[in-house]
Amino acid sequence: IHHSGHGHRKKGLYIEGGEESSGPDTFLDGESLREMIQKITHPENRPKIVFLAACHSEVVGEKLVKDGLVNHVVVCRKENELGDNGVPVFVRKFYQRLLA
């Protein structure tokens, strides 16, 4: 699973409502993401890696690891913010090395 976007220190990952969506902008916390992953995957086919490229995404990632849902989560520390220019570089390098 890969999420790239904005995050909030307490609320979680920012999910934009957008023009295609009739719903408002919202946030996805660790509990909500855990429930979503459990609903759409079989226990034997859980994601091996969850990549959360968002400010403060450690808050969400901690929940997934603590509950034993996934083994590996790549996050930004909850007290840190990501720069818009550095994210694409980090993501590209991460996947290049992962797939090498």
N, C-alpha and C positions, 0 to 999 in steps of 0.2 A: 504494500500500500504506500502510495506517495501523495503527500499533501504539500503544496507550496502556496503560501499566502501569508496572511497576517495572524497574529496571535495576541491574546490579552493575558496579562499576568495571573488573573483570577478566573476569568470566564472561559478560557481555552482558545480553540481555533476559530477564527472568523470565517463565517460562511455567508457569502453575499447572496441576497435574494435574486438579484438580476432581473432583466427584462423578461426572460422566459419563465420566471417563477412568479407566481402570484403571492408568494409568501414574503415576509420581511427578512431583512438581514438578521442573522442569528449567530450564536456561538456553539461550538461542539466541544463539550468537556470530555474528560477521560472516561467517565461512566457511560456517556452516550455513545462514544466511539466503541467502547468495549461491547456494549449491547448490540450495536450495528454489526460488528464483526462476527459476533456469536450467531446472529440471526442469518447472515448470508453465507456463512462457511460451515463446513463440517469439521468437527474436532480434529480429524486426521489431516485436514487440508488447511489448517490455519496459516496465515502469512508467516514467512520466516523472518522478514524484515519489514518494519514500518518506518518510513522516512518522513519526518515532520519538519519541513523547512519553513518555520514560522517563529517569530519572536516568542519567547517564553514557553515554547512547546514542551519543555521538560515536564510541566504540570500535567499534560495529557499523557505523555509517554510513560511517566512513572506508574500511572494507574494500570496500563496494559501489562507492564512487566510485573508489577506487584501481584496482580491477579493471575499471573502465569499464562496469559493469553498469547504472548509472543516472547521470543527469546532475545531479539535484537531490535532496539529502537534507536534511531538517529534523531537527535533533537538539539534545540538551542537551549542552553541553561535558562532557568526561569527568571534569573535576574538580568539576562542579557538580551540585546536586540540585534537583529541581523541587518546589515546594510543591503540596500537593493542592488548595488553593483557587485557585491561579493557573493551573493547567493547563487547566481548562474554559474560562476566559476567553481564554487564548491560542489554544486550538484553535478556538474560535468565531470570533474575530477573524481568524485566519489564513484559514479557509475562506470567510468573508464577503468578504474582500479578494480572494482567489484567484478566486472565482466572480463578482465584480462586473464 
